[in-house]
Each structure stands twice: as C-alpha cells, then as structure tokens.
Amino acid sequence: MNQEPRPAPPTACRTVFFVSDGTGITAETFGHSVLSQFDLRFRQIRLPFIDTLDKAYDAARRINEAFASDGQRPIIFSTLVKSDLSDLIRRSSGMHMDLIQTFVAPLEQELGVKSTHTIGRSHNIVDSEEYKNRIEAINFSLAHDDGQSHKNLAAADVILVGVSRSGKTPTSLYLAMQYGIKAANYPLIPDDFERGKMPTALPELKAKMFGLTITPERLSEIRHERRAGSKYASLENCRYEVNEAERMMKREGIRWLSSTAKSIEEIATTILQEIKPNRRDY
C-alpha cells in the first residue's frame, strides 16, 4: 500500500537571539515558552556574557547581519541589566523584548525601592547553601540510580518506581538539578512480579514513592534502540511488564502517571505536587 508522503518540516522563518549578561538561561527559557505558542521554526542563537560595551557592539553587529541576510527583523529576548548595554542592543535592527525593564521598572515603582541592578544575580553561586543542596542532591540521585544502593535511602525526598526505560533516571536527575530534590529510583523487574512484592528496601518508604508507567508500544520502541531484537524489547514482554507494574502500583496504593506523552518538566511538576517534599529550593 502506498503511503502519502509526510509533509516536509517548515524551514526556519525568523532568527531569534537570546542576549544576556549572564548565562542566557532565563532569556532562553522565557523565549522558548513564548515561541512555543507559534507553529513555526526559528533559528535560535544564544549570546551569553554580554557584559561590556565591546561585546554589546559585537552582539548588535550579529543582529544587524541577520537582518541583512534574512530580510526580516530578528527577534531579541534580552536580560541585560546595565542600561547602556541594553540601549545599544535596542538600537539594533531587531524586535527587542527587554525582560528586565518589562518587569523590574514596574516592581521598583510598586515596592518603592530601586533594584540592585546586579548582573547574574538569579544564578549567583553566593547563595552557597542552595548550591550545596543541589550538588548533594545530584550526587545522591546518581548513587541511588536504578536501585544500585540502599545506603541512606531514608534520606530520599522522592523514590521513583517503574519498569526499565520508563523515564525514572532523567526525571530523578532533573529533580536534583532544578530543585535540589534527593530522588532515588528503582526498576520493577520480572522477579518482583513473580514474588508479587515491591523491592525489599521500599515498603517502609511508601509515602515517598511515586510510580512512572508508559505504553507498551512506546516502551518497546525505546528498548529496541538499546537492545534490538531482544526479548527485553519485544512488545509481548513490554505488555507483560507494564501490566504487572501498574497492577502492583494499584495494589500498593502508589501514586503514578504515564510518561508516554509528558515532558520531564511536566512529570517533575506533578511529582512535586503529589509528594510535597520538604524543600524550599522550588
């Protein structure tokens, strides 16, 4: 049977610059949230650490070159704190959106105080306690990945369970890096299903547990990328493991969701809402 050809992906229609005197993460994150509302592709360029006039002139030059090349104004998301640098970028040939001025100036008026105008304050490592918590959480999550250690498991904020390749590891690391959450994860394997019990280290920590599941079809695709043609990746085996894991989580009263069509950010947010670990970082 002849299949209709898939439509070609749209070509990039505009150039987008994320300009910052720091890492550019804030500008890029906000910009991505806004741009995702448009069913278009964008050529994206990050310009971090623009903290001198020379660097600002060079950034403006690149923006002007993109305008000359594309024939359309580039879109600029800027988080430049210093007004002289921001003014220079504003005079370039782009559509300029200044996230600092948009929010800081009205807040100064509302709060009745001037902002510090400190470069990179949102990512400043001076807040050493929060930074230390995140490093500790990352190390904890790495040490407790895939059930490889029971040591200090009671110190976990969250324990993720689910079949292999259901998204436990990336979610654990995201929780650690973004929120300083100590997340352990345990795979549910055929031995657990045959015994009809959770892994032996877990029953006493059920309040901290959260389950991830996935459709058997998607699980089979992921596993075939790792072990093509194996029983581990077969659709029949994936159906068995997913069904048994979901049955076990229901029986044990463990909260769970499907990772099939959800981003890591969505999964992590749901976990934080459900488990409510005692952390101030988020």
N, C-alpha and C positions, 0 to 999 in steps of 0.2 A: 504494500500500500504506500503510495506516495504521500509524504507529509509536506504540508505547506512550509516554505522556508521561514525561519524565525526572522523577525524584523531586526535590522542592524541597530546596535545601541546608538543613541544620539551622540553626535560629536559635541565636544565642549563648546559651549556658546559664549561664555564670558570668562575672563581671568579674574580670580579673586586673590587679594593679598591680605594676609593676617600680619599686621605690623605691631610690634611690641618692644618696649624697653627691657622686657624680661624674657621668659621662655616662649611666650606667644600662646601658651596653652589656653588661657582664658579667652583670648580673642578667637582662637580656632574653635573652641568648644561652643561658644555662643554663636559664631558664624555658621557652624555646621547645623545647629538647631534651627536657625533661620532659613538657611538654604535648603534644608530637607523638605520645606514646605513647597518647593518648586520642583516639578518633574523635569528637571534639566540637569545636564552635566556641566561642571565647572572645572576649569584648570586652576588648581589651588597652589599658592606659593606662600610659605611662611617666611617672614623676615623678623627673626628674634634679635634681642640685644641691640636695638637701635637706640643707643644712649648717648650719642654725641652728634653734633651738627654734621660732621663729615659723613657719618653713617646715614643720617636722615637725608642728606643730599643724594647719596647713592641710592637709597630706597626710592626717593622721588624720581630719580632718573630711570630706574627699572619700571616704575609705574607708568611714566610717560612713554617709554619704549613699548610697553604692552599696548597702550592706547594707539600708538602709531602703527603697530603690527596688526592689531585686531580690528581697528576701525571702530571700536566701541569702548566706552569708558570702563576701565576695570572697577571692580567693587572692592572697597577697602574697609576692613574691620580693624580698628585701631584701639590699643590700650596704652598709648603714650601718656605718661604723667606730666612731663615738662611741656609747658605751653609753647615754647619756641620750637621744639621738635614737632609737636602736633600741628602747629600753624604751617610749618614747612610742608608737611605731608598733605595738609588740607589744600594747599595751593597747587598740588599736582593734578594731573588730568584724570582723576578718578572720582567715583561716587563715594564720598567719605562718610563713614559712620564711626563716630568717636564714642566709645563705650564709657570712657572715664568722664568726659564732660556731660554726657547724657544723664548720668546718674549722680555724680559727685556734686555738681553745682546745685541741683535742687535739694540734695541732702544737706549741704552746707547751710542753705537758707532755712530749711526746716529745723535743723538741730541747733542753729545759732553759733556754730563753731566752724573754723576753717579745717579742711582736711590736711593731713601731713604732707601730701604730695611726695610720698616715699616710693621710689622705684622698686618694683618687685615685692612689695610688702605681702601680697597674698601667698607668695611661695617662699617666704623668708625662713631660713633654717634657724634663725634666732629662737623661734619657738621650739626649743630643743626637746621639750617633753613630748609634744605631739610627734615630732620627727622620730624620737626614740621609740615611741609606741608603735609607729608604723614599721620600723625596721624589725622590732621584736615580733610583730605580727607576721611579717613576711617570712622570717626565719622559722617561726612556729608552723606556719602553713606548709612550708617546704618539708619540714621534718615530719609532719603528720599527713603527708600526701599519700593517697591510695592505701591507707591503713598500715603504713610501714613502721609506725611506732605507737606504743600505748603510753609512753612516758609523759607525765603531766597532762594527760588527756582531759582531766577535770578542769584544767585552766582554759580550755577552749570556750570561746563565746558561741560558736556555731559548729555543729558536726553535720556535714552533708553526707547523705547515703543515696545510693542508686547503682544501677548496673554500670559496668565499664563503658566509658566513652559517652556518658550522658551529660557531660559538662561540669562535673564536680571540680576538677582541678582548676580550670580557668576562672570559675566563679570564686573558688577559695582565694586565689591569688588576687583577684580584683577586689574582694572584700578587704584583704590585708593591705593592699597598696593604697586604695582610695579612702578607707575608713579606719584603718588600724584594728580591724577585727581579726582575732585569732580564730582561724577557720581550719578545722581538720576535715578530712573526707575519707569515707570507707566505701569500697566497692561491695555490692551484694552479688555473690557468686553462686554457682550451682550447689556447692556444698552447703551454703546457708539455706537454700530452698529445700534440699533433701532433709536437713535437720529440722526445718520448719522454725528456725530461730534466727534472730539477729546475730551478728558477730559478737563473740562473748564479752568484749570490752565495752559494749554500748548500752545494754539495758538500763543501767543505773543513771544514764545521762540522757534519757529520752526527752526531757524538757528542752534540751539544746539541739535536738535533731531536726533536720529538715530534709525531705526527700526530693530528688530530681528523677523524672522519668522522661521518656522520649518515644516517638512512634517506632515500631519495629522496622518499618521501611527505611526511615532516616538513619536509624542505628546501623542497619545492615550496610547502607552506603558508606557511613563513616568507618566502620570496621573493615570494609573491603579495601579502603585506602591504606589501611595499616597491614592487614593480612588477607590479601586477595585469595579467594577460593577456599578459605579455611572454614571448618565447622563453626568456629568462633564468629565468623562474619555471615554465616548463612541466615537467610530470612527465617527459616524454621526455628533455629536456635535463638535468634533475636526475639521472635514472638514468645517463645517459652520464657526467656529471662525477664522480659518486660512484664509479661502477665504475672509471673511469680513474684517479682519485686513489688508490683502495685498491690497484689493481694496481701503480701507481707506488711507493707506500709499501712494499708487499711486496717488490717488486724491489730497492728501495734498502736494505732492511733497517731501515726506520724503525719504531720502536715507535708504536702508535696505539691509539685506542679510539673507541667510538661515543659521541657526546654526546647521543644521542636521548633517553635516559631517565635521564640523570645530571644532578645538580645541579653548579653551578660548583665548590662545595666538594669534591665527590667527584672531579671531574676534576682539580682542582688537587692534591689529596692524592695521586692516582695519579701525576701528573707528578713530584711531589717524590720519591716513592718510586722511580720509574724513572730519573730523570735525576740525582738526588742532587747538586744544585748546591752549591758550597762557600759556604754562608751559615749564620750562627749564629742569625738572627732567629727562626727557627721551631723 
